[in-house]
Amino acid sequence: MGSQTSEDCDDWISDDEWGDVAPQTRRRLLRNAFGGAAGLAALAGCSGEDGESTPTPLQGEGDGDTGGSTTESGSDTSTSGGGGATLDHIISLAPTEARFNPYGNATNWSFRWYWAMFDQFAVHDKVTNKTKGMVVQDWEYADDGTVTWNIRDNYTWHDGSDLVAEDVATQLKIGQLMGTVNKGYGAEPLYENVRTNGDYELQFDLVEPDVSREIFEFGHMKRRAWLWAHRDIWGEFATRFDELGEDEDKTELQNELMQTVKSPAWDNSQVPGNSVWEFTSGEENVAHFEPYDDYVSPYSDTEWASGEITGDMIDYSLDWHRYPNQQQRTQAMQEGVIDVSYPPDSESARESIREMGWGPADDLDEDQIVPSMRSGSMSVLYNHQSPITGDSRVRKAIQHVVPRKPLVSWVTDYQSYWVEDRIPSGIGQDKEVPWFGGATDWPSGGLTDLQNYAHTKDDVDTERATQLLQDAGFSKNGGRWQDPDGNNVTLRFYTATSGEEPMALRFAQIMKSYLDEFGLQTEVTAQEATIRSGNTLESGDWELMFDTWGGAKSGPAFLDFQTSFRLQQTLNGDPIPTNENWAMNRQLEVPYPIGNPDGDLQQVDIIDKLNELRVQMSEEERRQLITEVAWIYNQTLPMMTINEEGGTGGYWLNHDNWDTQAPNNNQNPAYRYEIVEVGQYSYCQYMAKMGTEYFSPAGPDS
């Protein structure tokens, strides 16, 4: 259209024509024609009267007006966007050290920057238990294994160029070149023959046409699947990958890509982002982001959105501050320099911070947290090759005697940070809810058929535990249990040191008290992680061992099961030498029908069952199979799952400076969509993509 100036705006697009142009198109046209700041000025000048700019929807509209408020931040807010407020957040990497390459050295790039700068292909909607498109608007699977992705046509990169199918194809081909999709958190590429069909459509072929759509979408679209590969920056590697012969060695090209550096990370000609936050500059220990006005949120089409959600609605900027240790972060919290941080370690420091208005960033009512979030979690691993704990009846007896809630309820943050394992199913509560009947009256659906074991002290069932041990040939003499050969039973429990995980040592001691009282004498030994997970684990000379458990949030139940069943063979049937002295055999005896722990025992090949979950099937078929595998776990007890980490914990927020609100349907989207990772990301940043009414600077009456 040629060069344009602000004086040309009436001639360029008349007032009548403006009415037929979508808001995101107006912003893109103005930005491309005039540049970012000039474009916004032109839009204001053309749409306002007497030279006054048109206010954004957040300024002076309704009861939720928060424009103009500021934080007591140590950073310079003179260049911040919107109303002038700045959200001061923590980060672990100095901005000046960032050398962007997701396949390069992982230590020079922080995942928190991905969350801000790039959008994912898709996310998981836990309310509907479906995948929701972000960069990829919608998709289609053909019977022959052809997959079609349609890319949203309202995305732009931060350098002003349109985001198109070629960008997505570039990234997919790089994934093929490197043998890993979404490095570190994805999967081996399950696709081939990537090709574009026009600006906003691309296709590829599934390597295994019958692969579960759920598994494919998790590994390739949702698990930190940020779109970062701008075609003009990274396209050469995709082109050269296309030119390689099928059997040609890829090593040289792979090494070249791994050594490629894009720097500085805030240079839009080197590392253009595409999300709501634009990385504008970096200093030694501070990274500066501003709202990207041309951003059109993919959440604009959700039923709870009151209209189009755009970057120019945001009335605050984002600064990330690097503090190498918690002491420095605590001091910055006390001085009002930052707004979001990990909480202090000591309870006395936490209490003083609370008095200043600090609390969990996701400080919401319980009914807004459905289901609970989860990250890493703690468990006790059973030795299945031990003559004692190798019998499932002994494992069941232990779980009837030891209640799981008391093992973690002594923790100060328990109510807001931990979810105890109420019903051993092999999958976390975040998957139990959608797969077993929904959040209403949870637990519900097929979960009600599973055996509960001891959850609280009131659930302890020594009578049932006694019967199980007697059925296994054990007997009690002088208050102490003896094995079938008449030897006194001693459970050797190896746990973490107080320096590694103080909670683990404490709950091991609590667990010992319950077992000792019942007559199963337990010997607790704290061991360094390298020794415990090395020589001790592999020796098989133990009965109980501290461990972690759980698959990734928003992932298929299959992934949780895959890590929950500790086996001697892989799903492909290959032996795992390190597991042979302690892990489960693939052939298990399980009582049937489901729901009857005293039913007839049947031989089950658990690897075959897990592999059934890898293929495509109807939702009802998958629900039935998940229920059966959960029952197998519930009756064989590969481990004792103690808790799930997450809840409403993680980052803390200065609530005197920032408001969090729930959406109209009473489910905050930070919990509706699987995008929050404890220890990796704070929803305070992501709320801008979902609508500023859910997170914004605090008003004077807050």
C-alpha positions in Angstrom: 0.0 0.0 0.0 3.1 2.2 0.0 4.3 4.4 2.9 1.7 6.2 5.0 1.7 9.0 7.5 -0.7 9.8 10.2 -2.1 12.7 8.1 -3.1 10.1 5.4 -5.3 8.0 7.8 -8.7 9.5 6.6 -7.8 9.0 3.0 -6.2 5.6 3.6 -9.3 4.0 5.2 -12.4 6.0 5.5 -14.6 6.1 8.6 -17.1 3.8 6.9 -14.5 1.3 5.9 -13.1 1.2 9.5 -16.4 -0.3 10.6 -15.8 -3.4 8.4 -12.3 -4.0 9.6 -11.7 -6.3 12.5 -9.9 -4.7 15.5 -6.9 -7.0 15.2 -6.6 -6.2 11.5 -6.7 -2.5 12.2 -3.8 -2.8 14.7 -1.8 -4.9 12.2 -2.3 -2.5 9.3 -1.3 0.4 11.5 1.7 -1.3 13.0 3.0 -2.4 9.6 2.5 1.0 8.1 3.8 3.2 10.8 5.7 1.0 13.3 4.5 0.1 16.8 4.2 3.4 18.7 3.3 5.6 15.7 0.6 3.1 14.7 -1.1 3.3 18.1 -0.9 7.1 17.9 -2.4 7.0 14.4 -5.2 4.8 15.6 -5.9 7.1 18.5 -5.8 10.1 16.3 -8.2 8.7 13.7 -10.7 7.3 16.2 -10.9 10.0 18.8 -12.4 13.5 18.8 -10.5 16.8 19.3 -7.2 15.1 19.4 -8.2 12.9 22.5 -7.3 9.3 22.3 -10.0 6.6 22.7 -9.7 4.9 26.1 -9.1 1.2 26.3 -11.8 -1.0 27.8 -10.0 -1.0 31.2 -10.0 2.8 31.6 -13.1 4.2 33.2 -15.4 1.3 32.4 -17.5 -0.4 35.1 -16.5 -1.3 38.7 -13.3 -3.0 37.7 -11.4 0.2 36.8 -7.8 -0.3 37.8 -6.0 2.1 35.5 -3.3 4.3 36.8 -2.3 2.4 39.9 1.4 1.7 40.5 3.5 -0.6 42.6 6.3 0.3 45.0 8.8 -1.2 42.7 12.5 -0.8 42.6 12.5 -0.8 38.8 12.1 2.2 36.6 8.5 2.3 35.4 8.9 5.4 33.2 8.8 3.2 30.1 6.2 0.8 31.2 3.0 0.3 29.2 -0.6 1.0 30.0 -1.3 2.7 33.3 2.4 2.7 34.4 2.4 -0.2 36.8 5.1 -2.9 36.7 4.8 -6.5 37.8 8.1 -7.3 39.3 8.8 -11.0 39.2 11.8 -13.3 39.9 13.8 -15.2 37.4 16.8 -17.5 37.7 18.9 -16.4 34.7 20.7 -13.1 34.1 19.2 -11.6 30.9 22.6 -10.7 29.7 23.6 -14.4 29.7 20.7 -15.5 27.5 21.8 -17.0 24.3 18.6 -18.4 22.8 18.6 -21.9 21.3 16.2 -24.5 22.7 18.5 -27.2 21.4 21.6 -25.6 22.7 23.0 -25.3 26.2 19.9 -25.4 28.5 21.6 -23.3 31.2 21.5 -20.2 29.1 17.8 -19.9 28.6 15.0 -19.8 31.2 11.7 -21.6 30.6 10.0 -18.6 32.2 10.9 -16.5 29.2 9.3 -19.0 26.9 6.0 -18.7 28.9 6.0 -14.9 28.4 7.5 -14.6 24.9 5.9 -17.5 23.0 2.5 -19.1 22.8 2.0 -22.9 22.7 0.4 -24.8 19.9 -2.4 -25.8 22.3 -3.3 -26.3 26.0 -5.5 -28.6 27.9 -9.0 -27.6 29.1 -9.7 -29.6 32.2 -13.3 -28.5 32.4 -14.1 -30.2 29.1 -11.2 -32.6 29.3 -10.3 -31.5 25.7 -7.4 -29.9 24.0 -7.8 -26.2 23.2 -5.9 -24.7 20.3 -3.7 -21.6 20.7 -1.4 -21.0 17.8 -3.0 -24.0 16.1 -6.6 -23.0 16.0 -8.1 -26.4 15.0 -6.9 -29.7 13.5 -8.2 -32.8 11.7 -7.1 -36.4 11.5 -7.7 -38.5 8.4 -8.1 -42.2 8.4 -4.9 -42.7 6.5 -2.9 -40.9 9.1 -2.8 -37.5 7.5 -3.1 -34.6 10.0 -4.1 -31.1 9.1 -3.3 -28.1 11.3 -5.0 -24.7 10.7 -3.0 -21.8 12.1 -4.7 -18.8 13.6 -4.5 -15.9 11.2 -4.3 -13.1 13.7 -0.9 -13.9 15.2 2.1 -11.6 14.5 5.7 -12.0 15.6 7.2 -9.1 17.6 9.2 -8.0 14.6 5.8 -7.2 12.9 5.8 -10.1 10.5 2.8 -12.4 10.3 3.0 -15.8 12.0 2.2 -18.4 9.3 2.2 -22.1 8.6 5.8 -22.0 7.4 6.9 -21.0 10.9 5.2 -24.1 12.4 6.6 -26.3 9.6 10.1 -25.0 10.3 9.8 -26.0 14.0 8.4 -29.5 13.2 11.2 -30.2 10.7 13.8 -29.1 13.3 12.2 -31.5 15.7 12.7 -34.3 13.1 16.3 -33.2 12.6 17.0 -33.3 16.3 14.9 -36.4 17.0 13.0 -34.7 19.8 9.9 -32.5 19.6 9.9 -29.5 22.1 13.4 -30.4 23.4 13.4 -31.8 26.9 9.7 -32.0 27.4 8.3 -33.5 24.2 8.7 -36.8 22.5 10.3 -38.6 19.6 8.6 -37.1 16.5 5.6 -39.3 15.6 5.1 -37.5 12.2 6.8 -37.2 8.9 6.4 -35.5 5.4 5.6 -32.0 6.8 4.3 -29.7 4.1 2.4 -26.4 3.9 -0.8 -25.7 2.0 -1.1 -22.0 1.8 -0.3 -19.4 4.4 -2.2 -20.9 7.3 -2.5 -24.6 6.7 0.0 -27.4 7.0 -0.2 -31.2 6.9 2.0 -34.1 8.0 1.6 -37.9 8.2 1.5 -39.9 11.4 4.2 -42.5 11.6 1.7 -44.7 13.5 -1.8 -43.8 12.2 -3.5 -45.6 15.1 -1.5 -43.8 17.8 -3.7 -42.3 20.6 -4.7 -38.7 19.7 -4.4 -37.9 23.4 -0.8 -39.1 23.6 0.2 -37.4 20.3 -1.3 -34.0 21.2 0.3 -34.0 24.6 3.8 -34.7 23.3 3.6 -32.6 20.2 1.1 -29.7 21.0 0.8 -29.2 24.7 3.8 -30.2 26.8 5.6 -26.8 26.7 5.2 -26.8 23.0 6.0 -23.1 22.4 6.3 -21.9 18.9 9.7 -20.2 18.8 11.0 -21.0 15.3 10.5 -17.9 13.1 11.0 -19.0 9.5 13.5 -16.2 8.7 15.7 -17.0 11.7 15.7 -20.8 11.8 14.4 -21.7 8.3 17.8 -22.6 6.9 17.9 -25.7 9.2 14.5 -26.9 8.0 15.5 -26.4 4.4 18.8 -28.3 4.8 17.0 -31.1 6.7 14.7 -31.4 3.6 17.7 -31.7 1.4 19.3 -34.5 3.4 18.9 -38.0 1.9 16.9 -40.5 3.9 20.0 -42.4 5.1 22.3 -39.4 5.1 24.2 -38.7 8.4 22.5 -35.8 10.3 25.2 -35.3 12.8 27.0 -32.4 11.2 23.8 -30.4 10.7 22.7 -31.3 14.3 25.9 -30.1 15.8 25.8 -26.9 13.8 22.3 -26.2 15.0 23.2 -26.8 18.6 26.1 -24.4 18.4 24.0 -21.6 16.8 23.5 -18.6 19.1 20.8 -15.9 18.8 21.7 -12.9 20.9 20.7 -10.7 22.5 17.4 -12.4 23.4 15.5 -9.0 23.3 16.5 -8.2 19.8 13.4 -8.8 17.7 15.5 -9.3 14.6 17.2 -12.2 16.3 14.6 -13.7 18.7 11.1 -12.4 17.8 8.4 -13.5 20.2 4.7 -14.0 19.4 2.9 -13.8 22.7 1.4 -11.0 24.9 4.7 -9.9 26.3 7.5 -8.4 24.2 11.0 -8.6 25.6 12.3 -5.1 25.1 15.6 -4.9 26.9 17.8 -6.6 29.4 20.3 -5.5 32.1 22.6 -7.5 34.2 19.9 -8.7 36.6 16.6 -7.3 35.1 14.7 -8.2 32.0 12.1 -5.8 30.8 8.9 -6.8 29.0 6.0 -4.6 27.7 2.5 -5.6 26.5 2.5 -6.3 22.8 -0.4 -4.3 21.6 -1.1 -6.3 18.4 -1.5 -9.5 20.4 -5.0 -11.1 20.0 -5.5 -13.8 22.7 -6.6 -17.3 21.6 -8.8 -17.2 24.7 -11.0 -14.5 23.0 -13.2 -17.3 21.7 -13.8 -18.9 25.1 -17.4 -18.8 26.5 -16.2 -16.8 29.5 -14.5 -14.1 27.4 -16.6 -10.9 27.3 -15.1 -10.0 24.0 -11.8 -9.9 22.2 -8.8 -10.0 24.5 -5.9 -8.0 23.2 -2.5 -6.8 24.3 -3.5 -3.1 24.3 -5.9 -3.8 27.2 -3.0 -4.6 29.6 -2.2 -1.7 31.9 1.0 -3.0 33.4 4.5 -4.0 32.3 6.6 -7.0 33.4 10.1 -6.9 34.8 12.0 -10.0 35.8 14.6 -9.7 38.5 17.4 -12.2 39.2 18.2 -13.0 42.8 20.5 -16.0 43.1 19.3 -17.1 46.6 16.2 -17.1 48.8 17.8 -14.7 51.3 18.1 -12.0 48.6 14.5 -12.7 47.4 13.1 -12.5 50.9 14.8 -9.1 51.4 13.5 -7.9 48.1 10.0 -9.0 49.2 10.3 -7.1 52.5 11.6 -4.0 50.7 8.8 -4.0 48.1 11.2 -4.4 45.2 9.4 -7.4 43.8 5.8 -8.5 43.6 6.1 -12.3 43.0 8.6 -14.7 44.6 9.1 -18.0 46.2 8.1 -17.7 49.8 10.8 -17.6 52.6 11.8 -20.9 54.0 11.3 -20.1 57.7 7.8 -19.7 59.2 8.8 -16.6 61.1 9.9 -14.9 57.9 6.7 -16.1 56.2 4.5 -14.6 58.9 6.2 -11.1 58.7 5.8 -11.3 54.9 2.1 -12.2 55.3 1.6 -9.1 57.4 2.8 -7.0 54.5 0.1 -8.4 52.2 1.9 -11.4 50.7 0.3 -14.8 50.2 0.1 -17.6 47.6 -0.1 -16.0 44.2 -3.1 -18.2 43.4 -4.9 -17.3 46.6 -8.4 -18.6 45.6 -11.3 -20.2 47.3 -11.2 -24.0 47.3 -14.2 -24.3 44.9 -12.1 -22.4 42.3 -9.4 -25.0 42.4 -10.9 -28.0 40.7 -9.0 -30.2 40.2 -5.9 -29.5 42.3 -2.7 -28.8 40.5 0.3 -31.0 40.8 4.0 -31.0 40.1 6.5 -33.4 41.7 5.2 -35.7 44.5 6.5 -38.0 47.2 6.0 -41.7 47.7 7.4 -44.9 49.3 8.7 -47.5 46.8 8.1 -51.1 47.6 10.7 -53.8 46.8 8.7 -56.3 44.8 11.6 -58.9 44.9 11.8 -58.9 48.7 10.3 -62.1 50.3 8.4 -59.7 52.6 7.1 -56.8 50.5 7.1 -58.9 47.3 3.7 -60.2 48.4 0.9 -57.9 47.5 -1.0 -58.9 50.6 1.8 -57.4 52.7 1.8 -54.2 50.7 -2.0 -54.0 51.2 -1.6 -54.6 55.0 0.9 -51.8 55.2 -1.5 -49.4 53.5 -4.4 -50.4 55.8 -2.2 -49.6 58.8 -0.4 -46.4 57.7 -2.7 -43.5 57.1 -1.3 -41.2 54.4 -2.7 -37.8 55.4 -0.9 -37.6 58.8 2.4 -38.2 57.0 2.2 -34.6 55.5 -0.5 -32.8 57.4 2.1 -31.5 59.9 3.7 -29.3 57.2 2.8 -25.6 57.7 1.8 -25.1 54.1 -0.1 -28.4 53.9 -3.6 -27.0 53.5 -2.6 -24.7 50.6 0.3 -26.7 49.1 -0.3 -30.4 49.4 -2.9 -32.8 48.3 -2.7 -36.2 50.0 -3.3 -39.3 48.0 -6.8 -40.3 49.0 -7.4 -43.2 46.7 -4.4 -45.1 45.2 -5.2 -45.2 41.5 -1.8 -44.8 39.8 -2.7 -41.4 38.5 -2.9 -37.9 40.1 -6.1 -36.2 41.2 -5.8 -33.8 38.2 -6.5 -36.8 36.0 -8.8 -38.7 38.3 -11.4 -35.9 38.2 -11.9 -35.8 34.4 -11.6 -39.5 33.8 -13.7 -40.7 36.7 -16.9 -38.7 36.6 -16.1 -35.0 37.0 -15.5 -32.7 40.0 -19.0 -32.9 41.5 -18.9 -35.0 44.6 -15.3 -36.2 43.9 -14.4 -39.0 44.2 -17.0 -40.3 41.8 -17.4 -42.6 38.9 -15.1 -45.6 38.7 -13.0 -44.3 41.6 -15.7 -45.4 44.0 -14.9 -49.0 43.0 -11.3 -48.8 44.1 -10.1 -49.8 47.6 -9.4 -46.8 49.8 -6.9 -48.2 52.3 -6.1 -45.8 55.3 -6.4 -42.2 54.4 -6.9 -40.7 57.9 -6.3 -42.2 61.4 -10.0 -43.2 61.5 -9.5 -45.3 58.4 -6.8 -47.5 60.0 -8.0 -51.1 59.7 -5.7 -53.4 61.7 -8.3 -56.2 61.5 -8.1 -56.3 57.7 -4.3 -55.9 57.8 -4.1 -58.9 60.2 -6.2 -61.1 58.0 -4.1 -60.2 54.9 -0.8 -61.1 56.6 -2.2 -64.3 58.0 -3.4 -65.2 54.5 0.2 -64.7 53.3 1.5 -67.1 55.9 2.7 -64.5 58.4 2.0 -64.9 62.2 2.3 -62.8 65.3 4.4 -63.7 68.3 4.8 -61.5 71.3 3.4 -58.5 69.5 5.8 -58.9 66.6 5.0 -60.2 63.1 7.1 -63.1 61.8 7.4 -64.3 58.2 6.2 -67.8 57.0 9.6 -69.2 58.1 9.2 -67.9 61.6 11.7 -65.1 61.3 11.0 -61.7 62.9 10.1 -59.2 60.3 12.1 -56.0 60.0 11.2 -53.5 57.2 14.3 -51.7 56.1 13.3 -48.2 55.1 15.8 -46.0 53.3 14.8 -42.4 53.1 16.3 -39.0 52.2 18.5 -37.0 54.5 17.2 -33.8 56.1 19.4 -31.8 53.8 17.9 -33.4 50.7 14.2 -33.5 51.7 13.4 -32.9 55.3 9.7 -33.9 54.8 10.8 -37.3 53.6 12.8 -38.1 56.8 10.0 -36.8 59.0 7.2 -38.8 57.3 9.4 -41.9 57.3 9.6 -41.6 61.1 5.9 -41.1 61.4 5.3 -44.1 59.2 7.6 -46.2 61.3 5.6 -45.3 64.4 2.4 -46.8 62.9 4.2 -49.9 61.6 6.0 -50.5 64.9 2.8 -50.2 66.9 1.2 -52.8 64.6 4.1 -55.2 65.1 5.9 -54.7 61.7 9.2 -53.4 63.1 10.7 -50.8 60.8 14.3 -49.6 60.7 14.7 -46.1 59.1 18.0 -45.1 57.5 18.6 -41.6 56.0 21.0 -41.9 53.0 22.4 -39.5 50.5 20.5 -39.6 47.2 23.4 -40.9 45.1 24.0 -43.8 47.4 20.3 -44.5 48.0 19.3 -44.4 44.3 22.5 -46.2 43.3 24.0 -49.1 45.2 21.2 -49.5 47.8 18.4 -49.4 45.3 20.0 -51.8 42.9 21.2 -54.2 45.6 17.6 -55.1 46.5 18.5 -55.3 50.2 15.6 -53.2 51.4 11.8 -53.2 51.7 10.8 -49.6 51.6 12.5 -46.6 49.9 11.7 -42.9 49.6 10.8 -42.0 46.0 8.9 -39.5 43.9 6.0 -40.3 41.6 3.6 -38.8 39.1 3.5 -38.0 35.4 3.1 -34.5 33.9 0.1 -32.4 34.4 -2.4 -32.3 31.4 -0.8 -35.5 30.1 -2.7 -38.6 29.3 -3.4 -41.0 32.1 -1.1 -43.4 30.3 1.9 -41.4 31.2 1.2 -41.5 34.9 0.6 -45.3 34.7 3.9 -45.7 32.8 5.8 -44.1 35.7 3.7 -45.5 38.5 4.1 -49.2 37.6 7.8 -49.8 38.3 8.6 -52.7 36.0 11.6 -54.9 35.0 10.8 -54.4 31.4 10.1 -51.4 29.1 6.8 -51.2 27.3 8.6 -52.7 24.3 9.5 -55.7 26.3 13.2 -54.9 26.7 14.8 -55.8 30.1 15.8 -53.0 32.5 18.9 -54.3 34.2 18.9 -51.8 37.0 15.4 -52.8 38.0 15.8 -56.6 38.1 16.5 -56.8 41.9 13.5 -54.8 43.1 10.9 -54.0 40.4 7.6 -55.7 39.5 7.3 -58.6 37.0 5.0 -57.9 34.1 2.8 -60.8 35.0 0.5 -59.9 38.0 -2.3 -61.6 39.9 -5.3 -59.3 40.2 -8.7 -60.0 41.8 -11.7 -59.6 39.6 -14.3 -58.3 39.1 -13.3 -54.6 39.5 -14.4 -53.5 42.9 -14.1 -56.8 44.7 -10.7 -57.2 46.4 -11.6 -60.7 47.5 -12.6 -61.8 44.0 -11.0 -64.6 41.9 -7.4 -63.9 41.0 -6.6 -63.5 37.3 -3.2 -63.3 35.6 -2.6 -60.0 33.9 0.2 -58.8 31.7 0.5 -55.2 32.8 2.8 -54.2 29.8 0.1 -55.5 27.4 -2.5 -53.5 29.3 -0.4 -50.3 29.2 0.3 -50.7 25.5 -3.5 -50.9 24.8 -3.7 -47.4 26.1 -1.3 -46.2 23.4 -3.7 -46.6 20.6 -6.7 -44.7 19.4 -10.1 -45.7 20.8 -13.4 -44.2 21.8 -13.6 -42.1 24.9 -15.9 -44.7 26.6 -13.5 -47.5 25.7 -10.6 -45.5 27.1 -12.5 -44.7 30.3 -13.1 -48.4 30.9 -9.5 -49.3 30.2 -8.2 -46.5 32.5 -10.6 -47.8 35.2 -9.2 -51.3 34.8 -5.6 -50.3 34.9 -6.3 -48.1 38.0 -7.9 -51.2 39.6 -4.8 -53.2 38.8 -2.6 -50.5 40.4 -5.0 -50.3 43.4 -4.7 -54.0 44.0 -1.0 -54.6 43.3 0.3 -51.3 44.9 3.6 -50.8 43.0 4.3 -48.0 45.6 2.6 -46.0 48.4 1.7 -42.6 47.0 1.8 -40.1 49.8 0.9 -36.8 48.3 0.7 -34.5 45.3 2.5 -31.2 45.2 0.7 -28.2 44.0 -2.6 -27.2 45.5 -2.6 -23.4 45.8 1.0 -23.0 46.6 4.1 -22.2 44.6 4.8 -18.5 44.1 3.7 -15.8 46.5 2.2 -12.5 45.4 2.0 -9.1 47.1 -1.8 -8.9 47.1 -1.7 -5.2 48.3 -0.4 -4.4 44.9 -2.2 -6.9 42.6 -5.7 -8.2 42.3 -6.7 -11.7 41.3 -10.3 -12.6 40.5 -12.2 -15.6 39.3 -14.0 -15.6 36.0 -17.8 -15.6 35.8 -18.1 -19.4 35.9 -16.2 -19.4 39.2 -13.3 -21.3 37.8 -10.1 -19.2 37.4 -8.6 -20.0 34.0 -5.2 -20.5 35.7 -6.7 -23.7 36.9 -9.0 -24.5 34.1 -6.1 -24.7 31.6 -3.0 -26.7 32.2 -0.5 -23.9 31.9 0.7 -23.4 35.5 3.8 -25.3 36.6 4.8 -25.1 40.2 8.4 -24.0 40.3 8.4 -23.0 36.7 5.7 -20.4 36.1 3.4 -18.0 37.9 -0.1 -17.5 36.5 0.3 -13.8 37.2 2.2 -13.5 33.9 -0.3 -15.7 32.0 -3.4 -14.0 33.1 -2.8 -11.2 30.5 -3.6 -13.8 27.8 -6.9 -14.6 29.4 -8.3 -11.2 30.3 -7.2 -8.5 32.6 -10.2 -8.8 34.9 -8.6 -12.0 36.3 -5.3 -10.3 37.2 -4.5 -6.6 37.3 -2.9 -3.9 39.4 -4.8 -3.3 42.7 -7.1 -0.4 42.8 -7.2 2.1 45.7 -10.1 0.2 47.3 -8.5 -3.3 47.1 
